[in-house]
Amino acid sequence: MILALKSIGEILQMLGERITEERLSQNITQRDLASRSVVAYSTLRKIESSG
């Protein structure tokens, strides 16, 4: 995957999708992930929903 050819918006969307996929594969809720990380729940929701 060549990220240099993608826009910032596309990269952020891909990142959000990747986070969601990985979180779900580990059976972790957004709240659980937020509490385990330094990212606020509301921020995590925004990242996963729109990148």
C-alpha positions, 0 to 999 in steps of 0.5 A: 500500500502506497500512502503517499498517493492517498489524501490525508482524509483517505489515510485517516479513514483507513486508520479508523477502519484498521483500528475498528477491525483490530479492536473487534477481532480482539473482542474489545469494546470502544470503551475498553480500548479507550480505558486501556489507552490515552485516547478519550472514548469520544475521540476513539468513536470519531476516529473509528466512524470517520477517520 
